[in-house]
Amino acid sequence: MEKHSRYIIKRVLEYGMLQDWNIVKQYYGITRIVEEAKGFRELEPRALAYLSAISQTPKEQFKCYTYQRLNPQHWN
């Protein structure tokens, strides 16, 4: 689980249930999860808001937040 920690954390944040989140939080710890998530290029806005709220980390510190703002999607 250490080798693929970024993959596991991202998948649980995007697709996991609350029980999955509790297991990952217990295994890795909130500080490691936040540090890994800061390097993600993409993350669902809901997952970003949740992680930002529980860790009290500003959204601007996450790479996915600044990357999404620099590359707006077409409305078509």
N, CA, C and O atoms as a Maestro MAE file, in Angstrom:
{
 s_m_m2io_version
 :::
 2.0.0
}

f_m_ct {
 s_m_title
 :::
 protein
 m_atom[304] {
  # First column is atom index #
  i_m_mmod_type
  r_m_x_coord
  r_m_y_coord
  r_m_z_coord
  i_m_residue_number
  s_m_chain_name
  s_m_pdb_residue_name
  s_m_pdb_atom_name
  i_m_atomic_number
  :::
  1 25 0.810 -1.197 0.000 1 A "MET " " N  " 7
  2 3 0.000 0.000 0.000 1 A "MET " " CA " 6
  3 2 0.851 1.257 0.000 1 A "MET " " C  " 6
  4 15 0.375 2.323 -0.391 1 A "MET " " O  " 8
  5 25 2.089 1.153 0.427 2 A "GLU " " N  " 7
  6 3 2.969 2.321 0.431 2 A "GLU " " CA " 6
  7 2 3.386 2.697 -0.989 2 A "GLU " " C  " 6
  8 15 3.508 3.879 -1.309 2 A "GLU " " O  " 8
  9 25 3.602 1.706 -1.827 3 A "LYS " " N  " 7
  10 3 4.082 1.963 -3.184 3 A "LYS " " CA " 6
  11 2 3.047 2.717 -4.017 3 A "LYS " " C  " 6
  12 15 3.404 3.562 -4.837 3 A "LYS " " O  " 8
  13 25 1.782 2.415 -3.810 4 A "HIS " " N  " 7
  14 3 0.714 3.014 -4.609 4 A "HIS " " CA " 6
  15 2 -0.183 3.925 -3.771 4 A "HIS " " C  " 6
  16 15 -1.393 3.982 -3.988 4 A "HIS " " O  " 8
  17 25 0.403 4.622 -2.833 5 A "SER " " N  " 7
  18 3 -0.395 5.434 -1.913 5 A "SER " " CA " 6
  19 2 -1.133 6.564 -2.626 5 A "SER " " C  " 6
  20 15 -2.285 6.845 -2.296 5 A "SER " " O  " 8
  21 25 -0.493 7.215 -3.593 6 A "ARG " " N  " 7
  22 3 -1.157 8.313 -4.312 6 A "ARG " " CA " 6
  23 2 -2.399 7.816 -5.045 6 A "ARG " " C  " 6
  24 15 -3.447 8.462 -5.019 6 A "ARG " " O  " 8
  25 25 -2.271 6.670 -5.694 7 A "TYR " " N  " 7
  26 3 -3.390 6.093 -6.437 7 A "TYR " " CA " 6
  27 2 -4.536 5.734 -5.493 7 A "TYR " " C  " 6
  28 15 -5.695 6.039 -5.772 7 A "TYR " " O  " 8
  29 25 -4.212 5.095 -4.392 8 A "ILE " " N  " 7
  30 3 -5.233 4.668 -3.433 8 A "ILE " " CA " 6
  31 2 -5.945 5.875 -2.832 8 A "ILE " " C  " 6
  32 15 -7.172 5.891 -2.733 8 A "ILE " " O  " 8
  33 25 -5.186 6.874 -2.435 9 A "ILE " " N  " 7
  34 3 -5.778 8.068 -1.826 9 A "ILE " " CA " 6
  35 2 -6.698 8.774 -2.811 9 A "ILE " " C  " 6
  36 15 -7.802 9.178 -2.447 9 A "ILE " " O  " 8
  37 25 -6.258 8.925 -4.048 10 A "LYS " " N  " 7
  38 3 -7.080 9.619 -5.044 10 A "LYS " " CA " 6
  39 2 -8.368 8.858 -5.329 10 A "LYS " " C  " 6
  40 15 -9.439 9.461 -5.407 10 A "LYS " " O  " 8
  41 25 -8.277 7.557 -5.483 11 A "ARG " " N  " 7
  42 3 -9.474 6.756 -5.767 11 A "ARG " " CA " 6
  43 2 -10.470 6.797 -4.611 11 A "ARG " " C  " 6
  44 15 -11.677 6.883 -4.832 11 A "ARG " " O  " 8
  45 25 -9.978 6.737 -3.410 12 A "VAL " " N  " 7
  46 3 -10.885 6.790 -2.260 12 A "VAL " " CA " 6
  47 2 -11.527 8.168 -2.155 12 A "VAL " " C  " 6
  48 15 -12.712 8.271 -1.839 12 A "VAL " " O  " 8
  49 25 -10.769 9.224 -2.414 13 A "LEU " " N  " 7
  50 3 -11.345 10.569 -2.368 13 A "LEU " " CA " 6
  51 2 -12.430 10.744 -3.421 13 A "LEU " " C  " 6
  52 15 -13.445 11.390 -3.157 13 A "LEU " " O  " 8
  53 25 -12.234 10.183 -4.604 14 A "GLU " " N  " 7
  54 3 -13.188 10.391 -5.685 14 A "GLU " " CA " 6
  55 2 -14.344 9.393 -5.683 14 A "GLU " " C  " 6
  56 15 -15.479 9.768 -5.976 14 A "GLU " " O  " 8
  57 25 -14.075 8.137 -5.359 15 A "TYR " " N  " 7
  58 3 -15.100 7.107 -5.516 15 A "TYR " " CA " 6
  59 2 -15.462 6.367 -4.234 15 A "TYR " " C  " 6
  60 15 -16.432 5.608 -4.222 15 A "TYR " " O  " 8
  61 25 -14.719 6.567 -3.171 16 A "GLY " " N  " 7
  62 3 -14.917 5.783 -1.957 16 A "GLY " " CA " 6
  63 2 -16.110 6.218 -1.129 16 A "GLY " " C  " 6
  64 15 -16.627 7.327 -1.261 16 A "GLY " " O  " 8
  65 25 -16.519 5.309 -0.279 17 A "MET " " N  " 7
  66 3 -17.584 5.572 0.679 17 A "MET " " CA " 6
  67 2 -16.944 6.077 1.978 17 A "MET " " C  " 6
  68 15 -15.720 6.116 2.102 17 A "MET " " O  " 8
  69 25 -17.773 6.455 2.926 18 A "LEU " " N  " 7
  70 3 -17.269 6.989 4.189 18 A "LEU " " CA " 6
  71 2 -16.429 5.957 4.940 18 A "LEU " " C  " 6
  72 15 -15.436 6.316 5.572 18 A "LEU " " O  " 8
  73 25 -16.807 4.699 4.881 19 A "GLN " " N  " 7
  74 3 -16.023 3.648 5.535 19 A "GLN " " CA " 6
  75 2 -14.637 3.533 4.907 19 A "GLN " " C  " 6
  76 15 -13.647 3.345 5.614 19 A "GLN " " O  " 8
  77 25 -14.564 3.647 3.574 20 A "ASP " " N  " 7
  78 3 -13.270 3.602 2.889 20 A "ASP " " CA " 6
  79 2 -12.401 4.775 3.327 20 A "ASP " " C  " 6
  80 15 -11.202 4.623 3.564 20 A "ASP " " O  " 8
  81 25 -13.025 5.946 3.428 21 A "TRP " " N  " 7
  82 3 -12.298 7.140 3.842 21 A "TRP " " CA " 6
  83 2 -11.723 6.964 5.244 21 A "TRP " " C  " 6
  84 15 -10.578 7.337 5.500 21 A "TRP " " O  " 8
  85 25 -12.513 6.401 6.146 22 A "ASN " " N  " 7
  86 3 -12.042 6.195 7.519 22 A "ASN " " CA " 6
  87 2 -10.865 5.226 7.573 22 A "ASN " " C  " 6
  88 15 -9.945 5.418 8.367 22 A "ASN " " O  " 8
  89 25 -10.885 4.196 6.747 23 A "ILE " " N  " 7
  90 3 -9.776 3.239 6.707 23 A "ILE " " CA " 6
  91 2 -8.507 3.908 6.188 23 A "ILE " " C  " 6
  92 15 -7.431 3.734 6.760 23 A "ILE " " O  " 8
  93 25 -8.633 4.668 5.110 24 A "VAL " " N  " 7
  94 3 -7.469 5.354 4.531 24 A "VAL " " CA " 6
  95 2 -6.933 6.399 5.499 24 A "VAL " " C  " 6
  96 15 -5.719 6.538 5.649 24 A "VAL " " O  " 8
  97 25 -7.817 7.130 6.151 25 A "LYS " " N  " 7
  98 3 -7.395 8.145 7.118 25 A "LYS " " CA " 6
  99 2 -6.670 7.507 8.299 25 A "LYS " " C  " 6
  100 15 -5.693 8.058 8.807 25 A "LYS " " O  " 8
  101 25 -7.146 6.361 8.729 26 A "GLN " " N  " 7
  102 3 -6.499 5.664 9.835 26 A "GLN " " CA " 6
  103 2 -5.131 5.123 9.414 26 A "GLN " " C  " 6
  104 15 -4.189 5.148 10.206 26 A "GLN " " O  " 8
  105 25 -5.013 4.640 8.187 27 A "TYR " " N  " 7
  106 3 -3.767 4.029 7.727 27 A "TYR " " CA " 6
  107 2 -2.692 5.079 7.423 27 A "TYR " " C  " 6
  108 15 -1.560 4.967 7.893 27 A "TYR " " O  " 8
  109 25 -3.056 6.111 6.624 28 A "TYR " " N  " 7
  110 3 -2.070 7.099 6.180 28 A "TYR " " CA " 6
  111 2 -1.986 8.322 7.086 28 A "TYR " " C  " 6
  112 15 -0.913 8.910 7.224 28 A "TYR " " O  " 8
  113 25 -3.080 8.711 7.696 29 A "GLY " " N  " 7
  114 3 -3.105 9.931 8.494 29 A "GLY " " CA " 6
  115 2 -3.485 11.124 7.634 29 A "GLY " " C  " 6
  116 15 -3.201 11.152 6.437 29 A "GLY " " O  " 8
  117 25 -4.121 12.097 8.243 30 A "ILE " " N  " 7
  118 3 -4.643 13.240 7.494 30 A "ILE " " CA " 6
  119 2 -3.532 14.096 6.894 30 A "ILE " " C  " 6
  120 15 -3.702 14.638 5.802 30 A "ILE " " O  " 8
  121 25 -2.408 14.228 7.579 31 A "THR " " N  " 7
  122 3 -1.333 15.071 7.039 31 A "THR " " CA " 6
  123 2 -0.744 14.467 5.773 31 A "THR " " C  " 6
  124 15 -0.457 15.196 4.823 31 A "THR " " O  " 8
  125 25 -0.559 13.160 5.739 32 A "ARG " " N  " 7
  126 3 -0.018 12.522 4.532 32 A "ARG " " CA " 6
  127 2 -1.018 12.584 3.386 32 A "ARG " " C  " 6
  128 15 -0.627 12.791 2.237 32 A "ARG " " O  " 8
  129 25 -2.288 12.409 3.680 33 A "ILE " " N  " 7
  130 3 -3.318 12.483 2.646 33 A "ILE " " CA " 6
  131 2 -3.329 13.871 2.023 33 A "ILE " " C  " 6
  132 15 -3.404 14.004 0.801 33 A "ILE " " O  " 8
  133 25 -3.254 14.903 2.852 34 A "VAL " " N  " 7
  134 3 -3.256 16.281 2.345 34 A "VAL " " CA " 6
  135 2 -2.009 16.540 1.506 34 A "VAL " " C  " 6
  136 15 -2.105 17.143 0.437 34 A "VAL " " O  " 8
  137 25 -0.857 16.103 1.963 35 A "GLU " " N  " 7
  138 3 0.385 16.319 1.208 35 A "GLU " " CA " 6
  139 2 0.345 15.614 -0.142 35 A "GLU " " C  " 6
  140 15 0.802 16.170 -1.141 35 A "GLU " " O  " 8
  141 25 -0.192 14.406 -0.184 36 A "GLU " " N  " 7
  142 3 -0.321 13.688 -1.457 36 A "GLU " " CA " 6
  143 2 -1.328 14.393 -2.364 36 A "GLU " " C  " 6
  144 15 -1.089 14.536 -3.563 36 A "GLU " " O  " 8
  145 25 -2.446 14.832 -1.800 37 A "ALA " " N  " 7
  146 3 -3.503 15.460 -2.591 37 A "ALA " " CA " 6
  147 2 -3.075 16.815 -3.143 37 A "ALA " " C  " 6
  148 15 -3.594 17.246 -4.173 37 A "ALA " " O  " 8
  149 25 -2.159 17.483 -2.494 38 A "LYS " " N  " 7
  150 3 -1.680 18.774 -3.001 38 A "LYS " " CA " 6
  151 2 -0.991 18.627 -4.348 38 A "LYS " " C  " 6
  152 15 -0.905 19.599 -5.099 38 A "LYS " " O  " 8
  153 25 -0.505 17.451 -4.669 39 A "GLY " " N  " 7
  154 3 0.184 17.225 -5.929 39 A "GLY " " CA " 6
  155 2 -0.695 16.710 -7.054 39 A "GLY " " C  " 6
  156 15 -0.216 16.564 -8.179 39 A "GLY " " O  " 8
  157 25 -1.975 16.429 -6.788 40 A "PHE " " N  " 7
  158 3 -2.863 15.921 -7.832 40 A "PHE " " CA " 6
  159 2 -3.177 17.018 -8.837 40 A "PHE " " C  " 6
  160 15 -3.479 18.148 -8.453 40 A "PHE " " O  " 8
  161 25 -3.106 16.689 -10.129 41 A "ARG " " N  " 7
  162 3 -3.475 17.658 -11.153 41 A "ARG " " CA " 6
  163 2 -4.984 17.792 -11.272 41 A "ARG " " C  " 6
  164 15 -5.501 18.866 -11.582 41 A "ARG " " O  " 8
  165 25 -5.685 16.694 -11.023 42 A "GLU " " N  " 7
  166 3 -7.140 16.710 -11.117 42 A "GLU " " CA " 6
  167 2 -7.734 16.050 -9.882 42 A "GLU " " C  " 6
  168 15 -7.235 15.033 -9.398 42 A "GLU " " O  " 8
  169 25 -8.796 16.643 -9.391 43 A "LEU " " N  " 7
  170 3 -9.534 16.086 -8.261 43 A "LEU " " CA " 6
  171 2 -10.934 16.678 -8.321 43 A "LEU " " C  " 6
  172 15 -11.102 17.865 -8.598 43 A "LEU " " O  " 8
  173 25 -11.922 15.859 -8.065 44 A "GLU " " N  " 7
  174 3 -13.299 16.341 -8.107 44 A "GLU " " CA " 6
  175 2 -13.478 17.504 -7.136 44 A "GLU " " C  " 6
  176 15 -12.925 17.484 -6.037 44 A "GLU " " O  " 8
  177 25 -14.245 18.514 -7.533 45 A "PRO " " N  " 7
  178 3 -14.454 19.667 -6.647 45 A "PRO " " CA " 6
  179 2 -15.036 19.282 -5.288 45 A "PRO " " C  " 6
  180 15 -14.691 19.886 -4.272 45 A "PRO " " O  " 8
  181 25 -15.904 18.294 -5.263 46 A "ARG " " N  " 7
  182 3 -16.496 17.842 -4.002 46 A "ARG " " CA " 6
  183 2 -15.428 17.267 -3.076 46 A "ARG " " C  " 6
  184 15 -15.416 17.554 -1.880 46 A "ARG " " O  " 8
  185 25 -14.530 16.452 -3.634 47 A "ALA " " N  " 7
  186 3 -13.456 15.850 -2.837 47 A "ALA " " CA " 6
  187 2 -12.483 16.923 -2.355 47 A "ALA " " C  " 6
  188 15 -12.003 16.871 -1.223 47 A "ALA " " O  " 8
  189 25 -12.195 17.894 -3.219 48 A "LEU " " N  " 7
  190 3 -11.303 18.986 -2.843 48 A "LEU " " CA " 6
  191 2 -11.900 19.812 -1.707 48 A "LEU " " C  " 6
  192 15 -11.202 20.153 -0.752 48 A "LEU " " O  " 8
  193 25 -13.175 20.131 -1.808 49 A "ALA " " N  " 7
  194 3 -13.834 20.920 -0.766 49 A "ALA " " CA " 6
  195 2 -13.863 20.166 0.563 49 A "ALA " " C  " 6
  196 15 -13.640 20.759 1.618 49 A "ALA " " O  " 8
  197 25 -14.135 18.871 0.513 50 A "TYR " " N  " 7
  198 3 -14.170 18.057 1.737 50 A "TYR " " CA " 6
  199 2 -12.795 18.007 2.389 50 A "TYR " " C  " 6
  200 15 -12.662 18.222 3.593 50 A "TYR " " O  " 8
  201 25 -11.784 17.723 1.593 51 A "LEU " " N  " 7
  202 3 -10.430 17.618 2.127 51 A "LEU " " CA " 6
  203 2 -9.941 18.956 2.670 51 A "LEU " " C  " 6
  204 15 -9.271 19.008 3.702 51 A "LEU " " O  " 8
  205 25 -10.277 20.029 1.976 52 A "SER " " N  " 7
  206 3 -9.892 21.358 2.426 52 A "SER " " CA " 6
  207 2 -10.579 21.713 3.746 52 A "SER " " C  " 6
  208 15 -9.969 22.322 4.625 52 A "SER " " O  " 8
  209 25 -11.831 21.333 3.877 53 A "ALA " " N  " 7
  210 3 -12.586 21.663 5.089 53 A "ALA " " CA " 6
  211 2 -12.102 20.880 6.306 53 A "ALA " " C  " 6
  212 15 -11.939 21.454 7.383 53 A "ALA " " O  " 8
  213 25 -11.871 19.586 6.150 54 A "ILE " " N  " 7
  214 3 -11.500 18.798 7.330 54 A "ILE " " CA " 6
  215 2 -10.055 19.014 7.745 54 A "ILE " " C  " 6
  216 15 -9.701 18.809 8.906 54 A "ILE " " O  " 8
  217 25 -9.214 19.430 6.794 55 A "SER " " N  " 7
  218 3 -7.807 19.654 7.141 55 A "SER " " CA " 6
  219 2 -7.502 21.127 7.403 55 A "SER " " C  " 6
  220 15 -6.396 21.471 7.822 55 A "SER " " O  " 8
  221 25 -8.490 21.998 7.155 56 A "GLN " " N  " 7
  222 3 -8.327 23.445 7.309 56 A "GLN " " CA " 6
  223 2 -7.161 23.960 6.471 56 A "GLN " " C  " 6
  224 15 -6.384 24.809 6.911 56 A "GLN " " O  " 8
  225 25 -7.057 23.430 5.261 57 A "THR " " N  " 7
  226 3 -6.040 23.847 4.306 57 A "THR " " CA " 6
  227 2 -6.727 24.658 3.215 57 A "THR " " C  " 6
  228 15 -7.725 24.196 2.661 57 A "THR " " O  " 8
  229 25 -6.236 25.842 2.886 58 A "PRO " " N  " 7
  230 3 -6.859 26.628 1.817 58 A "PRO " " CA " 6
  231 2 -6.816 25.894 0.476 58 A "PRO " " C  " 6
  232 15 -5.840 25.212 0.163 58 A "PRO " " O  " 8
  233 25 -7.875 26.039 -0.302 59 A "LYS " " N  " 7
  234 3 -7.945 25.369 -1.602 59 A "LYS " " CA " 6
  235 2 -6.825 25.809 -2.529 59 A "LYS " " C  " 6
  236 15 -6.391 25.047 -3.393 59 A "LYS " " O  " 8
  237 25 -6.360 27.028 -2.352 60 A "GLU " " N  " 7
  238 3 -5.328 27.569 -3.231 60 A "GLU " " CA " 6
  239 2 -4.006 26.814 -3.119 60 A "GLU " " C  " 6
  240 15 -3.167 26.921 -4.013 60 A "GLU " " O  " 8
  241 25 -3.804 26.064 -2.060 61 A "GLN " " N  " 7
  242 3 -2.561 25.310 -1.892 61 A "GLN " " CA " 6
  243 2 -2.565 24.000 -2.672 61 A "GLN " " C  " 6
  244 15 -1.527 23.348 -2.790 61 A "GLN " " O  " 8
  245 25 -3.711 23.610 -3.200 62 A "PHE " " N  " 7
  246 3 -3.818 22.371 -3.954 62 A "PHE " " CA " 6
  247 2 -3.560 22.641 -5.434 62 A "PHE " " C  " 6
  248 15 -4.108 23.584 -6.007 62 A "PHE " " O  " 8
  249 25 -2.732 21.817 -6.038 63 A "LYS " " N  " 7
  250 3 -2.377 21.974 -7.449 63 A "LYS " " CA " 6
  251 2 -3.604 21.832 -8.348 63 A "LYS " " C  " 6
  252 15 -3.716 22.533 -9.354 63 A "LYS " " O  " 8
  253 25 -4.520 20.936 -7.997 64 A "CYS " " N  " 7
  254 3 -5.694 20.718 -8.834 64 A "CYS " " CA " 6
  255 2 -6.584 21.960 -8.879 64 A "CYS " " C  " 6
  256 15 -7.252 22.195 -9.886 64 A "CYS " " O  " 8
  257 25 -6.606 22.749 -7.825 65 A "TYR " " N  " 7
  258 3 -7.424 23.963 -7.798 65 A "TYR " " CA " 6
  259 2 -6.851 25.011 -8.742 65 A "TYR " " C  " 6
  260 15 -7.593 25.622 -9.511 65 A "TYR " " O  " 8
  261 25 -5.554 25.224 -8.691 66 A "THR " " N  " 7
  262 3 -4.942 26.222 -9.566 66 A "THR " " CA " 6
  263 2 -4.902 25.737 -11.001 66 A "THR " " C  " 6
  264 15 -5.026 26.545 -11.922 66 A "THR " " O  " 8
  265 25 -4.733 24.446 -11.217 67 A "TYR " " N  " 7
  266 3 -4.693 23.900 -12.578 67 A "TYR " " CA " 6
  267 2 -6.051 24.035 -13.249 67 A "TYR " " C  " 6
  268 15 -6.115 24.365 -14.433 67 A "TYR " " O  " 8
  269 25 -7.137 23.789 -12.526 68 A "GLN " " N  " 7
  270 3 -8.477 23.913 -13.085 68 A "GLN " " CA " 6
  271 2 -8.788 25.359 -13.434 68 A "GLN " " C  " 6
  272 15 -9.469 25.623 -14.424 68 A "GLN " " O  " 8
  273 25 -8.306 26.283 -12.648 69 A "ARG " " N  " 7
  274 3 -8.578 27.693 -12.923 69 A "ARG " " CA " 6
  275 2 -7.785 28.189 -14.123 69 A "ARG " " C  " 6
  276 15 -8.246 29.078 -14.839 69 A "ARG " " O  " 8
  277 25 -6.594 27.627 -14.355 70 A "LEU " " N  " 7
  278 3 -5.792 28.048 -15.491 70 A "LEU " " CA " 6
  279 2 -6.300 27.472 -16.802 70 A "LEU " " C  " 6
  280 15 -6.079 28.065 -17.858 70 A "LEU " " O  " 8
  281 25 -6.971 26.338 -16.761 71 A "ASN " " N  " 7
  282 3 -7.455 25.656 -17.958 71 A "ASN " " CA " 6
  283 2 -8.969 25.491 -17.900 71 A "ASN " " C  " 6
  284 15 -9.460 24.408 -17.583 71 A "ASN " " O  " 8
  285 25 -9.721 26.558 -18.206 72 A "PRO " " N  " 7
  286 3 -11.178 26.439 -18.147 72 A "PRO " " CA " 6
  287 2 -11.701 25.522 -19.255 72 A "PRO " " C  " 6
  288 15 -11.140 25.464 -20.348 72 A "PRO " " O  " 8
  289 25 -12.780 24.812 -18.952 73 A "GLN " " N  " 7
  290 3 -13.397 23.914 -19.917 73 A "GLN " " CA " 6
  291 2 -14.283 24.715 -20.868 73 A "GLN " " C  " 6
  292 15 -14.827 25.756 -20.501 73 A "GLN " " O  " 8
  293 25 -14.416 24.214 -22.087 74 A "HIS " " N  " 7
  294 3 -15.321 24.843 -23.048 74 A "HIS " " CA " 6
  295 2 -16.756 24.546 -22.650 74 A "HIS " " C  " 6
  296 15 -17.056 23.478 -22.117 74 A "HIS " " O  " 8
  297 25 -17.626 25.486 -22.909 75 A "TRP " " N  " 7
  298 3 -19.014 25.301 -22.522 75 A "TRP " " CA " 6
  299 2 -19.789 24.548 -23.581 75 A "TRP " " C  " 6
  300 15 -20.949 24.203 -23.356 75 A "TRP " " O  " 8
  301 25 -19.193 24.285 -24.714 76 A "ASN " " N  " 7
  302 3 -19.885 23.604 -25.800 76 A "ASN " " CA " 6
  303 2 -19.783 22.117 -25.678 76 A "ASN " " C  " 6
  304 15 -20.315 21.391 -26.518 76 A "ASN " " O  " 8
  :::
 }
 m_bond[303] {
  # First column is bond index #
  i_m_from
  i_m_to
  i_m_order
  :::
  1 1 2 1
  2 2 3 1
  3 3 4 2
  4 3 5 1
  5 5 6 1
  6 6 7 1
  7 7 8 2
  8 7 9 1
  9 9 10 1
  10 10 11 1
  11 11 12 2
  12 11 13 1
  13 13 14 1
  14 14 15 1
  15 15 16 2
  16 15 17 1
  17 17 18 1
  18 18 19 1
  19 19 20 2
  20 19 21 1
  21 21 22 1
  22 22 23 1
  23 23 24 2
  24 23 25 1
  25 25 26 1
  26 26 27 1
  27 27 28 2
  28 27 29 1
  29 29 30 1
  30 30 31 1
  31 31 32 2
  32 31 33 1
  33 33 34 1
  34 34 35 1
  35 35 36 2
  36 35 37 1
  37 37 38 1
  38 38 39 1
  39 39 40 2
  40 39 41 1
  41 41 42 1
  42 42 43 1
  43 43 44 2
  44 43 45 1
  45 45 46 1
  46 46 47 1
  47 47 48 2
  48 47 49 1
  49 49 50 1
  50 50 51 1
  51 51 52 2
  52 51 53 1
  53 53 54 1
  54 54 55 1
  55 55 56 2
  56 55 57 1
  57 57 58 1
  58 58 59 1
  59 59 60 2
  60 59 61 1
  61 61 62 1
  62 62 63 1
  63 63 64 2
  64 63 65 1
  65 65 66 1
  66 66 67 1
  67 67 68 2
  68 67 69 1
  69 69 70 1
  70 70 71 1
  71 71 72 2
  72 71 73 1
  73 73 74 1
  74 74 75 1
  75 75 76 2
  76 75 77 1
  77 77 78 1
  78 78 79 1
  79 79 80 2
  80 79 81 1
  81 81 82 1
  82 82 83 1
  83 83 84 2
  84 83 85 1
  85 85 86 1
  86 86 87 1
  87 87 88 2
  88 87 89 1
  89 89 90 1
  90 90 91 1
  91 91 92 2
  92 91 93 1
  93 93 94 1
  94 94 95 1
  95 95 96 2
  96 95 97 1
  97 97 98 1
  98 98 99 1
  99 99 100 2
  100 99 101 1
  101 101 102 1
  102 102 103 1
  103 103 104 2
  104 103 105 1
  105 105 106 1
  106 106 107 1
  107 107 108 2
  108 107 109 1
  109 109 110 1
  110 110 111 1
  111 111 112 2
  112 111 113 1
  113 113 114 1
  114 114 115 1
  115 115 116 2
  116 115 117 1
  117 117 118 1
  118 118 119 1
  119 119 120 2
  120 119 121 1
  121 121 122 1
  122 122 123 1
  123 123 124 2
  124 123 125 1
  125 125 126 1
  126 126 127 1
  127 127 128 2
  128 127 129 1
  129 129 130 1
  130 130 131 1
  131 131 132 2
  132 131 133 1
  133 133 134 1
  134 134 135 1
  135 135 136 2
  136 135 137 1
  137 137 138 1
  138 138 139 1
  139 139 140 2
  140 139 141 1
  141 141 142 1
  142 142 143 1
  143 143 144 2
  144 143 145 1
  145 145 146 1
  146 146 147 1
  147 147 148 2
  148 147 149 1
  149 149 150 1
  150 150 151 1
  151 151 152 2
  152 151 153 1
  153 153 154 1
  154 154 155 1
  155 155 156 2
  156 155 157 1
  157 157 158 1
  158 158 159 1
  159 159 160 2
  160 159 161 1
  161 161 162 1
  162 162 163 1
  163 163 164 2
  164 163 165 1
  165 165 166 1
  166 166 167 1
  167 167 168 2
  168 167 169 1
  169 169 170 1
  170 170 171 1
  171 171 172 2
  172 171 173 1
  173 173 174 1
  174 174 175 1
  175 175 176 2
  176 175 177 1
  177 177 178 1
  178 178 179 1
  179 179 180 2
  180 179 181 1
  181 181 182 1
  182 182 183 1
  183 183 184 2
  184 183 185 1
  185 185 186 1
  186 186 187 1
  187 187 188 2
  188 187 189 1
  189 189 190 1
  190 190 191 1
  191 191 192 2
  192 191 193 1
  193 193 194 1
  194 194 195 1
  195 195 196 2
  196 195 197 1
  197 197 198 1
  198 198 199 1
  199 199 200 2
  200 199 201 1
  201 201 202 1
  202 202 203 1
  203 203 204 2
  204 203 205 1
  205 205 206 1
  206 206 207 1
  207 207 208 2
  208 207 209 1
  209 209 210 1
  210 210 211 1
  211 211 212 2
  212 211 213 1
  213 213 214 1
  214 214 215 1
  215 215 216 2
  216 215 217 1
  217 217 218 1
  218 218 219 1
  219 219 220 2
  220 219 221 1
  221 221 222 1
  222 222 223 1
  223 223 224 2
  224 223 225 1
  225 225 226 1
  226 226 227 1
  227 227 228 2
  228 227 229 1
  229 229 230 1
  230 230 231 1
  231 231 232 2
  232 231 233 1
  233 233 234 1
  234 234 235 1
  235 235 236 2
  236 235 237 1
  237 237 238 1
  238 238 239 1
  239 239 240 2
  240 239 241 1
  241 241 242 1
  242 242 243 1
  243 243 244 2
  244 243 245 1
  245 245 246 1
  246 246 247 1
  247 247 248 2
  248 247 249 1
  249 249 250 1
  250 250 251 1
  251 251 252 2
  252 251 253 1
  253 253 254 1
  254 254 255 1
  255 255 256 2
  256 255 257 1
  257 257 258 1
  258 258 259 1
  259 259 260 2
  260 259 261 1
  261 261 262 1
  262 262 263 1
  263 263 264 2
  264 263 265 1
  265 265 266 1
  266 266 267 1
  267 267 268 2
  268 267 269 1
  269 269 270 1
  270 270 271 1
  271 271 272 2
  272 271 273 1
  273 273 274 1
  274 274 275 1
  275 275 276 2
  276 275 277 1
  277 277 278 1
  278 278 279 1
  279 279 280 2
  280 279 281 1
  281 281 282 1
  282 282 283 1
  283 283 284 2
  284 283 285 1
  285 285 286 1
  286 286 287 1
  287 287 288 2
  288 287 289 1
  289 289 290 1
  290 290 291 1
  291 291 292 2
  292 291 293 1
  293 293 294 1
  294 294 295 1
  295 295 296 2
  296 295 297 1
  297 297 298 1
  298 298 299 1
  299 299 300 2
  300 299 301 1
  301 301 302 1
  302 302 303 1
  303 303 304 2
  :::
 }
}
